[in-house]
Amino acid sequence: MKKSLIKLIKFLLFITAFFYAVYIFLPWASIGRFAMSIAHNRLERQGMRLNYTDVAGEDGGFTVNNLTLNGAANISVSSITIKPQFLASVLSLAPVCDIKFTGAGVRLGQTLNFGDGGFLLTAGRYEILLENLKTNGDFALNGFVTFNLVTMKLGHSDARLDVPENFAQNMGMLKNFLPIVQEGDRWHLRRN
């Protein structure tokens, strides 16, 4: 029994070391370029245009610099770092990535500065979940949102949205496009 337990421990240590070495020495820049080409093609089929200047390897992921996404709204990000979460992906049976970004802005006639932040992305077949969403710009989000890939609209969401005082009067107009709810002096993206 003791020999079997020692063999099992040695095997588990070997497997752990093997996967850790593979994880460390993966060509993350190449993986990032491949992932961005897939994203570019898929978004193009949806009528959106994705551009970026370069992709660099990171420890356990990759960084995309000067990313822009043009569609119904124009989104720009100075840099975005994507780190796949292998254990979470296996446990949820869906791709999961930790995403951090700097210099995010959304242009809807006027540029909305979301600053730096991050979220945990889970990509399902028909829906994308952004949880632990936090931004620190003039427009700050805190909560979670889902995005339906079939209808190309926000799905189930609950996120607090802080806006500058001089923009608060424009929130009524955004209610036509987004599930925005006002509670007191706070705004929320909320859809059940």
C-alpha positions in Angstrom: 0.0 0.0 0.0 2.8 2.4 0.9 4.7 1.7 -2.4 1.5 2.4 -4.4 0.9 5.7 -2.6 4.5 6.7 -3.2 4.2 5.8 -6.9 0.9 7.8 -7.1 2.5 10.8 -5.5 5.5 10.6 -7.9 3.2 10.3 -10.9 1.1 13.3 -9.8 4.3 15.4 -9.3 5.5 14.4 -12.7 2.2 15.3 -14.4 2.1 18.6 -12.5 5.6 19.5 -13.5 5.0 18.5 -17.1 1.9 20.7 -17.5 3.6 23.6 -15.6 6.6 23.4 -18.0 4.3 23.3 -21.0 2.3 26.2 -19.7 5.5 28.3 -19.1 7.1 27.5 -22.4 4.1 27.8 -24.7 4.7 30.3 -27.5 2.1 32.8 -26.1 2.8 35.4 -28.8 2.0 32.9 -31.6 -1.1 31.7 -29.7 -2.2 35.3 -29.3 -1.8 36.1 -33.0 -3.8 33.0 -33.9 -6.6 33.8 -31.4 -6.8 37.4 -32.7 -7.0 36.2 -36.4 -9.9 33.9 -35.4 -11.6 36.8 -33.5 -11.0 39.1 -36.5 -12.7 36.7 -38.9 -15.6 35.9 -36.6 -16.3 39.6 -35.9 -16.0 40.5 -39.5 -18.8 38.1 -40.3 -20.9 39.9 -37.7 -20.3 43.3 -39.5 -17.6 44.5 -37.1 -14.0 45.5 -37.8 -11.2 44.5 -35.4 -7.7 46.2 -35.6 -4.6 46.1 -33.4 -0.9 47.0 -33.8 0.8 44.0 -32.3 0.6 40.9 -30.0 3.2 40.2 -27.4 3.7 37.1 -25.2 3.1 37.3 -21.5 3.6 34.9 -18.7 0.6 32.6 -19.1 -1.0 34.7 -21.8 -0.6 37.5 -24.3 -1.1 41.2 -24.7 -2.7 43.0 -27.6 -1.8 46.6 -28.1 -3.8 49.5 -29.6 -6.9 47.4 -30.2 -10.0 49.0 -31.8 -13.4 47.4 -32.5 -15.7 49.3 -34.8 -19.4 48.3 -35.1 -22.5 49.9 -33.6 -20.1 51.5 -31.1 -16.4 52.2 -31.5 -14.3 50.6 -28.7 -10.6 51.4 -28.2 -8.2 49.9 -25.7 -4.5 50.9 -25.3 -3.6 47.4 -24.2 -5.4 44.2 -23.2 -3.9 41.2 -21.5 -5.6 37.9 -21.9 -4.6 34.9 -19.7 -6.5 31.6 -20.2 -7.6 29.9 -17.0 -7.1 26.2 -17.7 -8.5 24.8 -14.5 -11.6 27.1 -14.5 -12.1 26.2 -18.2 -12.0 22.4 -17.4 -14.3 22.8 -14.4 -16.9 25.0 -16.3 -16.5 23.1 -19.6 -16.2 26.4 -21.4 -13.2 28.7 -22.2 -12.4 31.0 -19.3 -9.9 33.9 -19.5 -8.8 36.6 -17.0 -8.6 39.9 -18.9 -7.0 43.1 -17.8 -7.0 46.3 -19.9 -5.7 49.9 -19.9 -7.0 53.0 -21.6 -10.5 51.8 -22.6 -12.9 54.1 -24.3 -16.3 53.6 -26.0 -17.4 56.2 -28.6 -21.1 56.7 -29.0 -21.0 60.1 -30.6 -19.0 61.2 -27.5 -16.1 59.2 -26.1 -16.9 57.5 -22.8 -13.6 57.0 -20.8 -13.7 53.6 -18.9 -10.0 53.8 -18.0 -8.3 50.7 -16.7 -9.9 47.6 -15.4 -10.6 43.9 -15.9 -13.0 41.0 -15.8 -13.3 37.2 -16.0 -14.6 36.1 -19.3 -16.5 32.8 -19.8 -17.4 32.1 -23.5 -20.3 29.8 -24.0 -21.7 28.7 -27.4 -24.4 31.3 -27.4 -23.4 33.7 -24.7 -20.4 35.5 -23.2 -20.3 36.2 -19.5 -18.2 39.1 -18.1 -18.0 38.7 -14.3 -16.0 40.6 -11.7 -16.2 43.5 -14.1 -14.4 46.6 -12.8 -13.3 49.8 -14.5 -11.9 53.0 -13.0 -12.4 55.8 -15.6 -14.9 58.7 -15.7 -17.5 56.0 -16.5 -17.0 53.1 -14.1 -18.7 49.7 -14.3 -18.9 47.2 -11.4 -20.7 43.9 -11.6 -21.5 41.4 -14.4 -23.0 41.5 -17.9 -23.8 38.8 -20.5 -23.7 39.3 -24.2 -25.9 37.1 -26.4 -24.0 36.0 -29.5 -27.2 35.1 -31.4 -29.1 38.4 -31.0 -25.9 40.5 -30.5 -27.4 42.3 -27.5 -26.8 42.5 -23.8 -28.4 39.6 -21.9 -28.8 39.0 -18.2 -26.9 41.8 -16.5 -26.4 43.6 -13.2 -23.7 46.2 -13.0 -23.5 49.6 -11.4 -22.6 52.4 -13.8 -21.1 55.5 -12.4 -21.2 58.5 -14.8 -19.9 62.1 -14.6 -22.5 64.6 -13.4 -22.3 66.5 -16.8 -23.3 63.3 -18.6 -26.2 62.2 -16.3 -28.8 64.1 -18.5 -27.8 61.9 -21.5 -28.6 58.6 -19.7 -32.3 58.9 -20.7 -31.2 58.7 -24.4 -29.1 55.6 -23.7 -32.1 53.8 -22.2 -33.3 53.4 -25.8 -30.2 51.2 -26.5 -29.2 49.6 -23.2 -31.1 48.1 -20.2 -30.3 51.1 -18.0 -32.2 51.6 -14.7 -31.9 54.6 -12.3 -32.2 54.0 -8.6 -31.8 57.2 -6.7 -28.7 58.9 -8.1 -27.2 55.6 -9.2 -27.4 54.0 -12.6 -27.4 50.3 -13.3 -27.2 48.1 -16.3 -29.8 45.5 -15.4 -31.7 42.9 -17.3 -33.2 39.7 -15.7 
